[in-house]
Amino acid sequence: MDLTGIALVTGASGFVGSAVARKLAERGLSVRALVRQGSPTQHLTSIDIEFVTGDLRDAESVRGAMKGARYLFHVAADYRLWARDPKEIVENNMRSTRIAMEEAKRAGVERIVYTSSVATLRTGPTGETFDESVNMDESHAIGAYKRSKLLAERLVVEMAGQGLPVVIVNPSTPVGPRDVKPTPTGRLIIEAAAGRVPAFVDTGLNMVHVDDVAEGHLAALARGRIGERYILGGQNAGLSDILATVAQQTGRKPPRIKLPRRAIYPVAYFAEALARRSGREPFITVDGLKMSKNLMFFTSAKAESELGYRARPYAEGIKDAIAWFRQAGRL
């Protein structure tokens, strides 16, 4: 596929979005980013990018940014595991996705890559590895973020069935440089690298370098089938192994204490109570604890087979994340 023209990226000031914007610029595309007033852009100054100020929840803003775009990468999302008003997360992700898809259709965008999440897929407590074939039941979606991504993805699949030229990608847990906010995973790495995570719960994640996720987005644009979903993951690992990797790269001893979840719930409830007063997202949340009951283990076999997707060891992502956080003054 001849990748030329303007690619509009939503969420380019965020973690995954900035990686996608970089990869597009490297491939020689004209990159346009729709960003909110005051969004951080300092990590994008090294690439040629056109910034358009607007709000994804405003159709007129999106319509203006979409003019002349050949491709759309809708990467933006309200990625929070806690909010004073959880309905806000659902409303933000649903409204922004609907507007982005409708305006792309109106503008005649040639191809769309929609960034969903493995949060929409089934998981289990036994360590079984899951793929794209089984959706999570809405009744099992823990927390506003998971529910919002599930509903937004359903909307996109429905519109694909009506002719919208959209391919869906489902990143697992990205890690790496330029995690500006940072994400919940980035916060965990910062705390662990600083020696402030003395214990862990028995859970597991699929972790992947953010730049590999970005490459997967471009592969989906070029080779993905319309209406199909592709997991963009890396390796499955227990939380204890992930924390041990952080410790190894920072010269610290890894945590050895495994705590039962029931012992941590009072801490999570207290942290959320403080957050409601301060407005700052708590480091530990009740929904996060509930989600940790299931091991989020996935396979990217479909993306590897159909897109040529490949992922490096997640330890390289942790190494790059630590180096970037140090350079940014976060460590």
ZAMARGU-4260 file (C-alpha; in steps of 0.2 Angstrom, whole numbers, plus 5000, padded with zeros to 4 digits):
<rodrens>
0) 5000/5000/5000 | 5007/5017/4995 | 5007/5027/5011 | 5007/5045/5006 | 4997/5060/5011
5) 4990/5068/5027 | 4988/5056/5042 | 4977/5064/5056 | 4982/5057/5073 | 4971/5060/5088
10) 4979/5058/5105 | 4996/5063/5098 | 5001/5071/5114 | 4998/5055/5124 | 5009/5040/5126
15) 5004/5028/5111 | 4998/5043/5100 | 5015/5051/5101 | 5024/5035/5096 | 5012/5033/5081
20) 5015/5051/5076 | 5034/5048/5076 | 5032/5032/5065 | 5021/5041/5053 | 5034/5055/5051
25) 5048/5043/5049 | 5038/5035/5034 | 5037/5052/5026 | 5019/5055/5029 | 5012/5072/5033
30) 5007/5071/5051 | 4993/5082/5058 | 4988/5081/5077 | 4972/5087/5085 | 4977/5092/5102
35) 4968/5101/5116 | 4973/5118/5122 | 4987/5116/5134 | 4991/5098/5130 | 5010/5093/5132
40) 5019/5093/5115 | 5037/5095/5120 | 5041/5077/5117 | 5035/5080/5098 | 5046/5094/5094
45) 5059/5083/5085 | 5047/5078/5072 | 5038/5088/5058 | 5020/5089/5063 | 5006/5101/5061
50) 4996/5104/5077 | 4977/5109/5076 | 4970/5115/5092 | 4952/5108/5096 | 4942/5095/5106
55) 4937/5078/5101 | 4920/5080/5109 | 4916/5094/5097 | 4911/5089/5080 | 4916/5106/5072
60) 4934/5104/5079 | 4936/5087/5072 | 4928/5092/5055 | 4941/5106/5053 | 4956/5094/5058
65) 4949/5081/5046 | 4950/5092/5030 | 4961/5085/5017 | 4967/5070/5028 | 4969/5053/5019
70) 4970/5043/5035 | 4964/5044/5052 | 4973/5036/5068 | 4960/5038/5082 | 4972/5034/5096
75) 4965/5046/5109 | 4956/5040/5125 | 4952/5045/5142 | 4964/5032/5150 | 4960/5033/5169
80) 4956/5019/5181 | 4948/5031/5193 | 4938/5048/5192 | 4927/5057/5204 | 4913/5054/5192
85) 4916/5038/5182 | 4902/5042/5170 | 4914/5055/5163 | 4926/5042/5157 | 4912/5033/5148
90) 4905/5049/5140 | 4922/5055/5135 | 4927/5039/5126 | 4910/5036/5118 | 4907/5053/5112
95) 4925/5056/5105 | 4924/5040/5096 | 4907/5042/5088 | 4912/5060/5082 | 4929/5054/5075
100) 4921/5040/5065 | 4906/5050/5059 | 4917/5065/5053 | 4930/5053/5045 | 4915/5045/5035
105) 4909/5063/5031 | 4926/5068/5025 | 4929/5052/5014 | 4944/5047/5024 | 4952/5032/5014
110) 4957/5022/5029 | 4955/5022/5048 | 4965/5014/5062 | 4955/5014/5078 | 4965/5011/5094
115) 4955/5000/5106 | 4962/4989/5120 | 4964/4972/5126 | 4952/4978/5140 | 4938/4973/5128
120) 4943/4955/5127 | 4940/4940/5139 | 4953/4936/5153 | 4954/4923/5166 | 4962/4919/5183
125) 4971/4903/5177 | 4984/4910/5166 | 4976/4905/5150 | 4981/4915/5134 | 4967/4923/5125
130) 4965/4930/5108 | 4953/4942/5098 | 4939/4929/5096 | 4931/4931/5113 | 4923/4948/5119
135) 4922/4952/5137 | 4904/4952/5142 | 4898/4969/5147 | 4893/4963/5164 | 4911/4957/5168
140) 4919/4974/5163 | 4926/4981/5179 | 4927/5000/5180 | 4922/5014/5169 | 4937/5013/5158
145) 4935/4995/5153 | 4916/4998/5150 | 4919/5013/5139 | 4932/5005/5128 | 4920/4990/5126
150) 4906/5001/5121 | 4916/5012/5110 | 4923/4997/5101 | 4906/4990/5098 | 4901/5006/5090
155) 4916/5005/5078 | 4913/4987/5073 | 4895/4992/5069 | 4900/5006/5058 | 4913/4995/5050
160) 4898/4984/5045 | 4890/4999/5037 | 4905/5002/5026 | 4917/5013/5037 | 4935/5008/5031
165) 4941/5005/5049 | 4954/4992/5056 | 4954/4990/5075 | 4970/4987/5085 | 4970/4981/5103
170) 4986/4985/5112 | 4990/4976/5128 | 5001/4986/5141 | 5013/4997/5132 | 5029/5003/5141
175) 5043/5014/5135 | 5049/5032/5132 | 5039/5048/5131 | 5026/5042/5144 | 5022/5060/5148
180) 5007/5060/5159 | 5012/5046/5165 | 5000/5031/5162 | 4996/5019/5176 | 5009/5007/5170
185) 5022/5021/5169 | 5018/5027/5187 | 5021/5009/5193 | 5038/5009/5185 | 5043/5025/5192
190) 5038/5020/5210 | 5046/5003/5208 | 5062/5011/5201 | 5062/5022/5216 | 5061/5008/5228
195) 5043/5012/5233 | 5035/4996/5229 | 5039/4984/5243 | 5026/4971/5239 | 5015/4964/5225
200) 4999/4954/5222 | 4998/4938/5212 | 4993/4945/5194 | 5000/4946/5177 | 5000/4957/5161
205) 5005/4956/5143 | 5018/4970/5141 | 5025/4977/5125 | 5036/4991/5119 | 5026/5006/5114
210) 5036/5008/5098 | 5031/4991/5093 | 5013/4995/5096 | 5016/5010/5085 | 5023/4999/5071
215) 5008/4988/5073 | 4997/5003/5069 | 5006/5006/5053 | 5005/4988/5048 | 4986/4988/5052
220) 4984/5003/5040 | 4994/4995/5026 | 4988/4976/5028 | 4974/4975/5040 | 4957/4969/5035
225) 4942/4981/5037 | 4932/4977/5053 | 4945/4965/5060 | 4953/4966/5077 | 4972/4964/5080
230) 4980/4962/5097 | 4996/4971/5098 | 5005/4963/5112 | 5022/4958/5118 | 5026/4945/5131
235) 5015/4938/5146 | 5023/4940/5163 | 5019/4939/5181 | 5019/4956/5191 | 5033/4949/5202
240) 5044/4946/5186 | 5040/4963/5179 | 5045/4971/5196 | 5061/4961/5196 | 5065/4967/5179
245) 5063/4985/5185 | 5074/4981/5200 | 5088/4973/5190 | 5089/4988/5179 | 5090/5000/5194
250) 5101/4990/5205 | 5088/4987/5218 | 5082/4971/5226 | 5066/4965/5219 | 5051/4964/5231
255) 5048/4947/5239 | 5032/4950/5249 | 5016/4944/5240 | 5001/4951/5248 | 4983/4944/5248
260) 4971/4956/5239 | 4959/4957/5254 | 4973/4965/5264 | 4975/4979/5252 | 4957/4984/5249
265) 4956/4995/5265 | 4971/5004/5258 | 4963/5006/5241 | 4947/5013/5248 | 4957/5025/5259
270) 4967/5031/5244 | 4951/5034/5234 | 4944/5044/5249 | 4959/5055/5249 | 4958/5057/5230
275) 4940/5063/5231 | 4946/5077/5242 | 4962/5081/5232 | 4957/5077/5214 | 4973/5068/5211
280) 4971/5050/5204 | 4976/5037/5218 | 4991/5026/5215 | 4980/5011/5220 | 4961/5009/5216
285) 4948/4997/5220 | 4944/4993/5202 | 4963/4990/5199 | 4963/4977/5213 | 4947/4969/5206
290) 4955/4968/5189 | 4971/4960/5196 | 4961/4944/5200 | 4962/4939/5181 | 4979/4937/5172
295) 4979/4948/5157 | 4988/4936/5145 | 4986/4937/5127 | 4993/4931/5110 | 4997/4942/5095
300) 4997/4927/5083 | 4984/4935/5072 | 4993/4951/5070 | 5010/4942/5067 | 5002/4931/5053
305) 4992/4944/5044 | 5001/4960/5048 | 5019/4954/5049 | 5019/4962/5067 | 5034/4958/5079
310) 5038/4963/5096 | 5054/4964/5105 | 5056/4958/5123 | 5046/4969/5135 | 5062/4971/5146
315) 5068/4983/5133 | 5053/4994/5135 | 5056/4995/5153 | 5074/5000/5151 | 5069/5013/5138
320) 5055/5019/5150 | 5067/5021/5165 | 5080/5030/5154 | 5067/5042/5148 | 5060/5045/5166
325) 5077/5049/5172 | 5080/5061/5158 | 5063/5069/5161 | 5068/5072/5180 | 5055/5059/5186
330) 5068/5048/5194
</rodrens>
